[in-house]
Each structure stands twice: as structure tokens, then as C-alpha cells.
């Protein structure tokens, strides 16, 4: 086994640790930092450093090391936190993230950026700590330098939890449990870099290495955890050389039977800041999880990392099952129910089980909205700083779940909306005060389920949209507007391409290339955006999305002999038109009057060249549909019914088809195409512009079967 | 040995090397009176022609899509593509499902006759140019006593732009 096999594990864990670090830094109360949180931040940096050292990522290791030193001073109260210090820490965290990505892509991190951040951090250390520590940056060398500032304790047996700055070497007995021989060599080599190996012996089941080192048990564990599970590691003090440890403590206790009450007391003698990173461990065995340090890999029981394509495969198979089940259903419905009641009962049961299974499988793909929301505290903080605004971010409904594919695609639009709210919505503190509002603005992100949809809202208590300004701007942009437009219609104007009311283009927003993209993105996900706004009180942008893209509520319709599916979300109503409501325009364009509204009529058989369709409008059914804000009447032969369909991609084996969004498989096993309402409208316009380009006569076809 | 036949021999060797050691087995199918063959390793299965859903505004030789155990597969009629006079769909009409790259495509043919092993010396180079069918899509001509098999390079044919099976942007 090669050590590079563990790279991915390291990258993933380091990524998570960095995420934790950022979250914690953002949650930190600068004036009264919580010791526990500071410790957690420190430990995250520490674990990353350990892993980076193990894998020889020198740049990452060194950057983390400098950061770790500073964090260590912070948690011990030697460095007083300020907002700008937290900013620097955040910047350093971003840098670590960049470096991590570089390594992940097999590149060397940006040397210049590395030097810059090191300089910044060292400078900060100099400024804040009066030079005592600033020059102590380590030289890059493969093994993690013995961490003097870190807990150099044999914390495993609880004897030596003191937070001494003095260097002390302890002798640790590191037992590797159930580690195969080939990995063992690697680990022992690793241990040898942390100190000097005095003795090693044992077998696959239990291999003991006696190590003389200045590194704490926790550090060793942090390093090893990237290779083996925490459970596979036992660290105990062989013969604690507790030169600095309080003499009161018995030092000769065997790791197996220590004095039970001892550890908690020793801790209190530690330096001023109680060190919570190594809380009193039950001394019996160090095998139990490390306190809160890093992420013990053993937590794997509660969750499982599975590649997305495996999950998708299961989802596909379940989709097949549902189709097979509805095929059976259809066949069975032709069989006499009385004589075959057992069969029908069985089929009913199958149907229920299949649906349950489908629901359960779909839920695997679901991810909590927290995945999206968690990236906003940082964004809001940075932006508010930049704009000199005081904004409080509130998130609600973090645990609301949404399909993974959607959750990834909602990030960009949502980011845009949040930027907009901060830039245009929420006023500066002075302005707010003048208006009699609290100086600090409020931005709320919320997510909730509503029927088969998820509702995501971005709510600000800012200035709201200005109707007059919007109308004036729209007019100057050449959009057709009138004063009689409803508020809703006016708000919709901001989704027009190239529309921005910001007087000044800032680098935050205002170029007007945003809202139309937001709208398009959301529509591409099968959702829509609404805006509610009240001048002076704020704006709410509401995004409504389907829970998943894999299943669609559809209405099946028939034209000629062909069956199509209309997404139910686009269907407003269906009706049989009467001659009185039909009007023509420009000779051939047909309009249908529905409740004071003239809707263009699009005949599906014309757009899709379907033979044997009914052509007389009054004999047909029209379905009023709406897509991308356009409403029209779609002329079809018949409505068949509503059903849930499993969406199948057409592009997997074929290509994008104009007017069609995807395909599905009907109960009889045949394929039906799902119509794309907005694209159908475009297609129909293209067809009328160049009506008869179909000159090639199809080859004669005879169906003989 | 003349210079021409020497060149031919070399070409044959090149052709034989192009096809890997196992790929000299071909599935022979008929389009009208003509006999064609595809590399058997490209063939996933053979099935009847049924339940094809038409796709509007597609070229006429794309018959539509069908459901192949949950996978949506486009169906191409090579007879229409090659402008054969008599295109009928009946019990004998067969769809050869082939794997092209990571795609699955069904091709409609008049019938499948047999699987044949061709030795390198039975594979002659394709003509320099074709009128209807570009010789780019041929990997050679199989010569068997009085029969001639057109060896189709199905990958090149089905991913070609004129087949319109693949989005230009995605390929």
C-alpha cells in the first residue's frame, strides 16, 4: 500500500476541518471568545498540520503551523482577538483551502500567495506578541516540527495535562491494533519522524512501539488518523518522564490501572486558561475517542460516504421497478378482479412497497439546505464590511432537505440574491437611522417545504423596490410599461435582461446582468421566482423549486396517435374553446380569449408535425400553459390524465430535442416525450418565420405487421 | 510481387492491426440486397422493431426513441440513410443495438444473417471514395468467395455530424 492512497481521505477530512474552522471563526464572539471554540479552531488547524506533514505537503504544513501558533496564543489568552485578527485568520483559512485544492489537483500551491500569507501572519505575531513568537516560524521540513506551543502532554494517562511551554520528552507506548504488516511499516516510519523509536514488537493484532517524543499523544493520533481509525490506535505513557508535571501526581501508575480520581485535579494546576482541548480523560484506556479533537474517523457508523453514481444507479433501478409495476397494473386491470383477487391484492401491495422504496431511495439524494446556507455567514460578513453596512444574517429551516443536484445549482442564484439585498436592499446605518429603523439591517434566509415544493426566501428589511424608479428605468430601457401595471408586474421588470436600478455600478452588483440569469437558472431547475416588496420596509424574494428533478408530476395528453407529457407545474387550466372566443390576427395567428386575456394559440400538431391530428380548434382541447413568464394556449386532441413520471434524460444516448425537455416510459413500456413549454413557444415562432422548409419527402413507409 | 500488391498487403496488415486481435468477428446484416458487417464486439443485442416513439423535427432516418429496459435509445434506419428504395417494417425487421463510445444506439436493418470470422487477407481496403457513403465510415470490404461484405466503422458513422445523433457541443 502506498501512502498516496490516503491522499483522498486527507483531502476530504482537511476540507471538512477547514469548513469547521471557518464556521467557528465566524461564530466567535470577538470580545468574549469562548475557550471551547478557540480550542476547536486550534485543533482543526493542528490536525490539518499533522496530516499535511505526514503526506509531505510542505507549504500547507508550514502555513498551518504559523496559523496554529497564533491560534495557540489566542486560546491561551496571550493574543487578544480583534475583528481584523479574525479577518486575517479567515484569510489564512482561505489560503489553506487554495493550497489544499492545489495539492488535490496535483499542483504545487502558489508560492507567492504562500509567502504573502506567511508574512502577514508573522507580522501579526510580531505586532501582537511583541516579537516573542513572530520569528519562530519553522523551516519547511518534512516532519511536523515538535510543537512546542501545543499541548506537550502525555494526555493519554491524564497525568500530564499541564500546558507547559517548556519542552519535555515523554516516552509513549503506541499500540497499533489490527494493522496489517504492510501498513505497519509505514506507520512506524511516521512515528520515527515524530520522535525516536526505542522499541517495537508485536504482531498484526497488537503491535507496540515505544517512542520517545516531545509530541503529545493527541498529536500522534491526529497524524495517524489520516491513515488508520482512531480505534486502531492506543497511546499510553510508558514511563512518564514528568519533569514539569506537578510532583504531587504519582508518576508510576501503569496505564491499565491508574488512580481513578487523579486527572481532573491536575488540570486545575495548569496555566491560567483552563485547557479544554484535553479534558480529563478517563484514564483507564486511551482507546476511547479523543476528546473533541479533530474528527475521529470512527464516527463512520452514523454516516457513509457513497459515490453519487452508485446512488443514481439505485434510483434508476427503482424507477425501472416503478415502471414495471405500473405495466403489471395495467395488464392486471384487464383481468377479472373477482376471480383473481389474490393477484390484485399482491399488486396493490407491490405498488405500495415500490412507492415507499422510491421515496426512501430518493431521500438518500436529499441534502439539508444547511449545505447552502452555511456559506453565507462569511459572504454576508465580508460584503457588509466592504459596503460599510451592519447586517445580521438569520437562517431558518437549515434542515429542510432538497435534492443534491438542485442544491448545488441553487447556490449561485441565491448568492446573487443575497448580494443584491446587501447592496441595494439594506441601507447604510445612517440612512436607516434617519428612517427610524435600527442601524443594523436584517437579512433572513429561510427554507421550508410546501407541498411537493421547497420554498426558499431571501428577506431583507431594507429600502424595498422603488416602483417609480423601476418604471422610469424600464422605459429608458425601451421596455413596454405603463403606470397601470400591478406591483407584481413592475417587480418582474427587474428580471429583464440588462436591468439594474443601481445608480452606481459597484463590484458587488449593479451591472444588471444578474437577475435575468437568476431567473433563468431557477426556471431551468423547474422552479420560479416571485418578489414581494414594500417600499421602506424591505423585499422578499421567494424561490419555489420542485423537491427533485427525477420525478415529475405530469399531465398526459394525446395528439394524433402520440402521447406527450406536460409538466403539471406549467398547466394553468384546460378548456374546450368555443368559436366565439377565437380571433385571428395577421391572417393566420389565432388568439383565444380567456377571461379578458387574449392568448396566442399554438397547435402542437403543427409544431411537432404530427399526422392525423384534429385540426379544427373547436373540436380540440386547449391547455393554458405558462413557461418563462409566457402564457399561451396549447392545442391538443385529448387529455389522458395526470400521473407521476420518472424523468429520463434524452441526451444520454441522443441529443437535445427542440421543444422537448426529457422523456419518460409509460405503463405500456413505450416512450413518451416531456414537453418543454418555453422552448415549444420558441420553436413555434421559428416555424412560423420559415414555414415550409420541409421539402424532402420522407421515404415511403409501409407498416406491414 | 508488384509494387501495387505489396502496398495492398501492407494496407491489409495495417487494417488488420487496427482491428484488435479479437475483433475479426463480424455480425453480417442485410440492407436490401447488400450485405454489411459490423464488429461483433460493438453489438450489444438484437431485437425486433417495435414501440418506437417518433421525434419531431429530426432527420427522416432517425426513427425515434425506444425503451430498452429503462434506457432511452435512439433508433436509426440505415436503409433510409443509405437511400434504399424499399423500406418496410415487418416481423423480419431487426434492430441491432450497438455500443458506440458510451452511448447506446439501435440501427434498423432488413435482417441479420450470420456471424463471420474474417482473416486479415479476406479484408480488402475500402474504396478511396464513396458517393453516398463516405469511405471514412468504412473499415474495409470483406471478400468471401462470391460475397462482398461492407465493413462499417460504426463508431465513426454514428458519431458523424451528418447522422445528427450527437450534439456538436457535447462532442
Interface residues (C-beta under 8 A of the other chain):
Chain A: X316 X319 X320 X323 X562 X607 X608 X609 X610 X648 X649 X650 X651 X652 X653 X654 X655 X656 X657 X658 X659 X660 X663 X665 X668 X669 X670 X671 X672 X673 X683 X696 X698 X699 X700 X701 X702 X703 X704 X705
Chain B: X51 X53 X54 X55 X56 X57 X58 X60 X64 X65 X66 X67 X69 X70 X71 X72 X73 X74 X80 X83 X87 X88 X89 X90 X91 X103 X104 X105 X164 X165 X166 X167 X170
